[in-house]
């Protein structure tokens, strides 16, 4: 476990709208102060925005997002998830225990923030893991939901079946150059977990146009001979950068106030089934978090039956799904759309999580939702795709394309 850091509080000092609400002691958790931030012109029905992860902070990473939202007249609340950043320690400054990390309590934290702000109802928007929190809030506190936006919807541990199918279709079973290259790399002994991480990251960030040249360069590097006549397993700088990015099992990176998985991982493993349950497939997404599984509780069952609960969602719901999302399949969003009574499904040219990679598209969708104009969104997908990309990872595709072109040029 990482020791508490004073850095997030120092960095948050100039951030506007930071507030706290006392969360009382429970049998599983000591009392602590939950931090949240509210920005934008005050409205009767604000928007609660819940990032993904789990482990992403809210106060520090999304300052620009809140400025953009405020400029569009949106009243946004973002809660620092318990166990992360400014909500990491108890009243004595001690790190919260793993027992304090439970989805029901996270959902009730949102209700406590709304109570503190005197807000009876709010629009609830969640991205990736945050979409599970958002839908769970709707299941537990339906009277407090004015509307909902689910970005890269995650609903159940069983969604991994659809995730596996999507990965196999694109990377393994297809009669494509991508699948052929993947088979060759697997036959040469590539680590399937790392390989899948690189494939997903490259495809989500840049699609076939980025992934195919990267695979070609990776194979060329593997086939080149060293001075001793043996194969030189050179990865190339772009591939190596992507592999380093994913070779932290998503969870080992710890940037105080920005990304902290070491506590909230208990929810991921105990309640959402992030642990490995290998089925023997060539590229099994369940192995993503396998290197850190022994640090967390075993899967004990989901706290909510969200696929069933969606049938009772009697508020307008917008579902955003990325055409290149390799983590939360579009099939999940389609299932929600078929179950919840008042839904609009919008596919945008994107990878995983519009909040991270295309926040202006998400803000446009929120504007429509709060005005009761969400039915216009499917016809506006081209407009949303054309908006500037200003998310946390928005610059990565350009850098990766540039790196790939530079690397290719050096080979000739």
N, C-alpha and C positions, 0 to 999 in steps of 0.2 A: 504494500500500500504506500502511496506517496504521501509525504508529510504535507500538512496544510501550508499554503503559500500566501504570503502577503501581497504578491504581485497583482493578482486580480483586483484587490481593493485599491491599490495605487492607480492601476490603469482605469478603474471605473470612476475615480474621483471626479473627473470632468464630464462624465456622461450625464446627460439631462434625464430627469424623470425617474431616477433610481429610488426605490422604496423597499420597505420590509414589512413582513407580517409575521407575528410570533406563531409558531406551530407548537401546540402543547405536547408534553411528554405522553408517550404511549407505552404499552408493555414491550413493544418492539423497537422503540426509538426514544431518545432523549428530546427534550424541548430544544428547538433551534429557531433561528430567524431565517425565513425564506425571503429571498431577494427577487424583486421583479422590477420592470421598467415600463412606464407608460409615456407615450409620445404622440403628438398630433392634436388637432383641435378636438376638444371634448365633445363627445356625442352621447346620446342616451344609450346607444347600443354599440360598444366598442368591438374590436376584433382581437381575439386571443390567438397569437401565432406560436406554434409549438415546433421547434426544430427537430431534426432526426437524431441519429446516433444508434443507441442511446449514448450520451456522453458529450454532446455539443452544448456549449454554453449559450446563453441568450443575450446577456447584457453586452458583452464585448464584441462578439463576432458580427453582430447585425446592426451596428450603428448606422451604416450607410443605408441599409434596408429601411430602417425606421425613418430616416430623413426623407427617403424617396416616398414612403407611405404618407408622411405628414404633408409633403408637397402636393399630394393628390387628395388631401382633405380627409385622410383616414386616421382614425383614433385606434392606435395599436398598443396592446399589452403583450409583453413577453416575460414569461416566468423563468427564472434560473432554476433548472431542475434540481431537486434535492440530491445531494451528493456531488454536485458539480459547482466549481468556481465559488461564487459568492453565497451559495447555499450548501456548502460542503461541511461545515463544522457546527458543533453544538454551542451552547451559550458559554461554555468554558474553553472554547477554541479547540476541542478535540474532534478528530474526524468522525463523522457519523458511521455507525456500524452497518454491516451488510444487512442486518435484520431490519434496518429502517428503509430499505429499498424495496418497496412493494407498489405495484401498479395502482391499487385502490387508493393508497395514500397520495400518490402523485396526482391522481384525478381529484382527490379532495383538496389538494394544495391549490389547484386552479379555482375551485369553489371558494376557498378562503381568500384568495386574491380578489375575486369578484366581490365578496362580502366587504373586504377592506375598502374597496373603491365605491361601494354603494351601488353596484351594478346588478340588477336582477337577471338580465339576459345578455348574451353576447354571441357574436359570430365566432365560431371555433374553427381554426384552420391549422392543420397539421401536415407535416411532410415526413414521409417514410415512417420511421419509428414514431414520430410525432403524430402521424395519421392514426396509428393504433391508440395513442393517448387521447386524441380528439374523439374518435368513435367511442372509446371507453367512457369518456366524459358524457357523451350523449346517452349511453346506456345507463349510466348511474345517476345523471342529473338532467334528464330530458327537459324538464321545465325551464332550464336555464339556457337552452340553445335557441337562438334566433335563426341560425342557418349554419351551414358547415361547408368547408372546402377540404378535400382530402387529396393531397398531392403525393403521387407515387404510393398508392394505398397499400397498407399492410394490415391484414385482418386476422391471420391465424398462423400458428406454427405449421399447419397442414398446407399452407401456401407453398411450402418448399417443393411439393410435388409438381406444381405448375412451373416453379422456377427451374427445376431440373429439366423438365420437358422443353422449356424455352432454350436453355443452354445447349441441350443435345441437338435440337433442331438447327441452330445456327452454327455451332462450333464443331459438332461431331458427325451428325448423320447426313448433312447436306452434301450434294454433289457440287461442291464449290472449291475454289482455291483456298479459302480460309480453312475449311474442314480438312482438306488434304494436307495443308501445312501443319495443322494441329496434330493430326495422326503421326506425321513424321517426327514432330518434336516429342510426342509421347513415346514413340518407339525408340528415340535416342536417349530417353531417360529423364526428360524434363519433369520437375516436381509438379504434379497435377494441381496442387493448391496454388502455387505461385503462378503457374501458367494461366489458370482460370482468372486469377486476380488481374494479370496484365491484359488478358483478352477483354475482360469486362471493362476495365478502365479505358483502354484504347478505343473500344467500340462505342462506349457511351460518350466519350469526349469528342471523337472525330468520325465515327462510323467506318464503313468499308474503306473510305478514301485514306484514312489514317492506318487502319489495322492491316490491310493487305501489304502495303510497302514495309511496315514494321516486321511482319512475319517473313517476308521475302529476305529482308536484310538479316534477320535473326538466323535463318537457315543458311544463308551465304556465309555468315560468320562462323556457324557451327561446322561448315564443310571445309573451310580454309585450313590448310596444313601449317603447323608450326615448323620451327627449324629442325625439330627432331622427327619430322615426318608424320607426327600424330595430329589428330584434329585439334584445332585451337578453338576452344569453346568461348569465343568472344561474343559478348552480347550486344555491343554497341551502346553508346551513351543513352539513347532514348529508351531502349528496352531496359537497360540497367536502372535508369531513373524510375521507370514504371514499376519494375520488380522491387526496388527498394521501397517505393511508396506502398506497395501491398504487403511487403514482407514484415509487417508489424501485426499481422493477424487482425487488422483493423483496430485492435484494442490496446496494443502495447504503447502506442504513442500517448504522451501525456504533456499537454501544453496548458498550464494552469489558466483557467478562465475561458479557454477556447475549446479544448477537447480533453475530457477526463472520463475514461471508461472503467477505471479500477474499482469504483463503488457501484455505479449503476449497472455494471455488467451482471450483477446479481439478478436484476430484473430480466435481462436478456436471456440468461441461462435458466433461472428457476421458473419463469413464467411464460417466456416466449419461445423456448426450445431452440436457442442458439447453439446448443451443444452438438457434437457430431453424432449422426445416426447414419453412417455410410450405407449406401445401397449397392456399392460396387460399380457405379457408373464411372465413365472415363473422367469426367470433370464434375466432381460432386461438391456443390456449394456448401454442404453441411460441414466440410472440412475447413472452411474459412477460419473459424475460431478455435479449431482443435488444439493449437499450441498453448492456449491459455485456459482450456476447459477445466483443468484441475484446480484452478484458483476460485472457482465459483460453485454454488450449489447445483445439484442435479435438477433436471426438469421435473417439476412437481405438478404441472397442469396449468392451463390458462385461466386467468382470473375472470374472463368474460367470454361469452359465446357471441362474438361480434357478427359472424355471418347470419345468425338468427336475429340478433338485436336490430340489424339494419331494417328489417321489415316494419319496425315500429318507429323509425325515424320520420316524424311528421313535419319536418322542416325542409326548406329547399337545400339541396346538396349539389355542389360542383365537384366533379372528379377530374383531376388533371393527370394524364398519363403520357409519358415520353415514348416516342416511337423507337428509341434506342435503349430503353430502360431494361437492363439485364439483371435487376435485383428484385423489383416488385413487378411481376408480370401484368400486362394489360388485362389478362384474363381475370385478375382479381377485381380490377376496376369495373370490368363488364359485369361481374357477378353482383357487385354492390349496386350498380345501375339497374340490374334486373330485379333486385330485391327491395331496395328503398323506394318509397312511393314517388318522391318528387326529386328526381336527379337529372343532371345534365353531364354527359361525358364528353370531355374535350381532349383530343390527342394533339400534342404539339411536338415539333421536331426537337427532340431533347433526349438526354440520357436520364439518369436517375435524379430526382428531386429538383424541381424548378426553383425552389427556394434557394438552393445552392448555386445552380447553374444558369437560371433564367428568371430571376426574381421579378423583373418588370412584367413578364407574362403572368406571373402569379398575382401581382398587384392589380393588373388589369382585370383578372378574373374576380378578385375581391371587390373591386369597384362595381362590377356588374352585379355581383351577388348582393351587396349592401343596398343597391338601388332597385333590387327586384328585377333586374334585366338579364339574369343568367341564361335565359333561353336564347339570347343572341350570341352566346359564346361559340357554339360549334361553327357558325358561319364566319367567325372572326379568327379562326386558327391561323390563317395566313398573316393577318395583321399582328397576332401575338408572336409568330415566328420571326417577323421582321423587326421586332423591338430590339434595341441594343441589349447585349448580354453583359450584365454587371455583377454577377454572383461571385461567391467566394472562390469558385474554380473557373470563372469565365475566361480567364486568360490562358488556361492550360492547353486547350486545343491548338491555339495559334503557336504557342511555344513548341508543342510536340510536332506539329507539321513542319515548323521551321527546322527543328532539330533533325527530323527524318530527312528533309531535303539536303541539309548540310552533310549529314552522314553519307547519303547516297553520292553526293558530289565528290566526297573524299575517296570514294572507291574507284573513281575513274581518273 
